[in-house]
Amino acid sequence: MGIKRHETALKSIVAAVQAFHQRKQTWKHGLVPPVVMEFPGITAGGGYAGSAGESSSFKYGYFSETVNWAEIVLANGEVVRASRTENKNLFQGAAGAAGTLGIATLLELKLVTAKKYIKLTYHRTSSIEESVDSIKRETANPTHDYVDGIIYSKRLGVVMTGVLTDEKPDKAKEQTFSRPWDPWFYLHVQNKVQEHSWGEAVDYIPLKDYLFRYDRGGFWVGHEAFEYFGGLIPFSNLTRWFLDDFLHTRMLYRALHGANRSFGFMIQNLSLPYATAPQSMEYTADTLDIWPLWLCPLRGIQAPTFHPSTPGTGGGDAKAPPEPMLNIGLWGRASQDLASFAKQNRDLEQRLEELGGRKVLYSHTYYTEPEFWGLYDKAWYDQLRLKYGATGLPSIYDKVKVHVPRLLGTQSWLRRFLSRWPFAGIAGIVVAIRSKDYLHHRESFWKRLWKIVSRQNLN
């Protein structure tokens, strides 16, 4: 019986690979998922098991909310289908549970009509409060397909609203972000609003360039690679073009972990009610001085869930209607001392809880176990683990927690030496090159397919 289950699980995984290739065909039919993760390396399964929220999530919710059904391989090898009508508690629980209830190997997604362009309008703001108010107001506009924002400082922010369209004025040129000589998106936005400080600015962006606009530079985390080498490599158009292979998210991720630089670098996605989001940003500005910040509005989601939700504690009050939240991407250099770095994260977690917020659980998590389960519904989760035979798998707390004492107490002198400048950076570069991940973006399928679609004059 066990052998048959594992054979079934293997066939399911093979089917998932085939489905991945079939999924690419949706572009040829003028269709696109309503929520597309900004980084090409994030899989559909990862978006379902994680908490993928993007600039269309104010309208459609998290990526998992666009899934019709999921095929899940349980810990015992059994393959089950989960949906809103079949194994619905598993369908709800596995979304955001980081694979701790089973592994999703096949998904059916909702699709929407694709268009050739995103007409992206940039709205300049002059304060944190104005940025938050503007985003909240724009999400209420039913004509918008995408809304997000970037805050560069306490006095400069940009709220961006996107509309799918096939029409482009003859005088308007296409603005792209996927070629090595193209600008990084966040730098382009900053220049755009400074040039049009008196009012709104507009770009017409090919859909694929918009969906993956943050891939080159990893939002703005790629700038840290230049900062790390202390100005030895200038941060310029020329160097960004020359080093483009290293500056896509897949390669940046490899280098970050190869250099063991995920510590000393704040990696947090914080979701808060609109009412307290400005206080959170004021706190991080005063204590961490990390800029820019990414703002992504999220549709409210009903508890219990491991997605960020509000109101209430224990993952949210299931009897109260879910409220929309604003996600804040906080990524930047922090203390290089491990003990101080851990304290910065602990203090941030405490402030987040005071403001009624939750983390996206890919973030560094320093909660104690009682603190963690004070935020989420442990009884609900334990019942799911028992029902679907997942008690032998690591729990979600086991997967997301950071073991500070272990980090502080077990580093050998060699590891500590190699973590110093510039050896850590060199090690990261070597690991990234050996991964050959740069081949993915050089000849990525979506780039080649977009050329075909464009020639067919997609309607």
Order of alpha helices (4+ residues) and beta strands (2+ residues): alpha-beta-alpha-alpha-beta-beta-alpha-beta-beta-beta-alpha-beta-beta-alpha-beta-alpha-alpha-alpha-alpha-beta-alpha-beta-beta-alpha-beta-alpha-alpha-alpha-alpha-alpha-alpha-alpha-alpha
